[in-house]
């Protein structure tokens, strides 16, 4: 079932939680090991916003995400390929996952026309016209050379009727098959890559399929059957956190995650809050990404063990305490809320840097604590106490 | 001659250059040693723009500058005082110098009225009215608690007639005397500080006087006589790099710097380019500050041993080389021009961070090489080769 190009990619399950579906695992890539459950900070344009690569290394980030749509438009996948691929371009020696570009095409661009072949869209930067298809997405992702690449899917809009969601998942299924075929071609035949103007910079790329079906459980299961038939190196749950109720989201996660192959990584795309992470881990999810820690940071919204705080709030004006008194991060070890508020109110770049550093640290630290608790067999207790602390709120 | 409050402040001259007026020295403060000649990165609003304090520590920055005008307006000197002073507020354990606020009042604010007493001005942030005088400037600087504070001066506008410059330096001289008197009062009498709403957070503040006189050498000498009569812990040359010709600027520096007391630090305010630094060191200057490395960085202008490069330039698009192939900084050790250009063109915060880090590193490294060459007795040779390399330009 492993793809021809992913011969160095491996997932090992190290432990199962007895009370939930949570599992401890390890992904091996040619750019290092990823302990799971893992959170992947989002590096949209080849940078996790406001953080240096060395800060991310210090935070023990094992894998980050890059956005195919953004990197294709700027600086261009062929330029990155010519410079040795995304790892070398952004000087990040650890693992990278790239998405398929589908989500951004459907959420960021204005005019677009979709047919069986793919999607024509206009760049959000300069309005120029482009065409993205499963084949094109694979070419871009092969050029970037991430360790994990995603099949090209249509992220079903929300809300969608049962019929719309069905049509959407059917095209996603056909695109998944074409994605695998094209990626296999590119990796098995240097001439194919050369014809696409690129060279294979990472001979060991794993391809993940994406489960769709909106909030309809029958469609989610149908989508899953299609993916299993094709066979992927890992399986993602897509199309969630797009406006649906939390209960609908968790109905999907709790139904689908446990049915994904136990011997492959399971990735919940674009989710979510700290609460979502621990709850989805309990459903058996291994991998997460979300812009929330970095985006919230730039808006002055900070995560803590006792819930979120808004650093803009006047009550932090003279507060000498750190963001979170139990947080071990470099920001909480050095800076006060009063100083961070001053930086934010003054529009200083350092405010964005420090708030991002804290928030990403909070997410990665949460994952570390999740992994430790699964190892120790105390995940359920950890989850209860983590969630009740979050709900208590800050003083 | 030492002020009552500066009993822990000390300057030692360690070596004189035989061919120039350059000197190697060491300033002792209660927040660490400063090897001179030294460059002080500018931390306008309590942050050296785009750099973390730990980056500055890694660059061996021994002292940074804070702006009295900005910190007075936001977050307010009394808030900073209440939180323990500027060192604690910004979590910077090394030395700090604050300026007097005069330069910003005269350059940033709109409506202002000046009389013998001081200057009324409107905040550039919200238009609110404020009054700054020598006494008020000393209160603010005592509240902030920097290791080195500056007498309140009028930065003579350029161009100024001989008569205008004379009037300006005369008021600056009277303000210098009042500055010293008020600072001495605040430090010697806790009730005086309490009446100003503050407490002395740094009992060891050194006060520097500022030489003015525009481009008129006779006025510069007259200003110097006045300062020496009052007596300060160090002497600054102000009012330069405000639009005058380089030759006029160096006429002042080369005339005044060598006549400043040899046993006190000499500080050239707001200057300048890398060329200016080595040339002013040759005139006997010990300390510098300038926004150029950080401001240029945010505009994509990068310093290198072979002159400036503009990272926006299309020729860097696919350039895998570092900014400066002989630079030892963390940015040049890791990132390509192509990546930095991409960050800049994409408006990414990391672009500002990395470009600032490189530029400040270039300035601090230049000072380190200046100090080494004075110690080795090869400063003049260093200066020649440094300047000719800068003039050669980049490939």
Interface residues (C-beta under 8 A of the other chain):
Chain A: X45 X46 X47 X49 X50 X51 X52 X53 X54 X74 X75 X79 X82 X83 X84 X89 X90 X91 X317 X318 X320 X330 X334 X335 X336 X338 X339 X341 X342 X343 X345 X346 X348 X349 X350 X352 X353 X354
Chain B: X45 X46 X47 X49 X50 X51 X52 X53 X54 X74 X75 X79 X82 X83 X84 X89 X90 X91 X317 X318 X320 X330 X334 X335 X336 X338 X339 X341 X342 X343 X345 X346 X348 X349 X350 X352 X353 X354
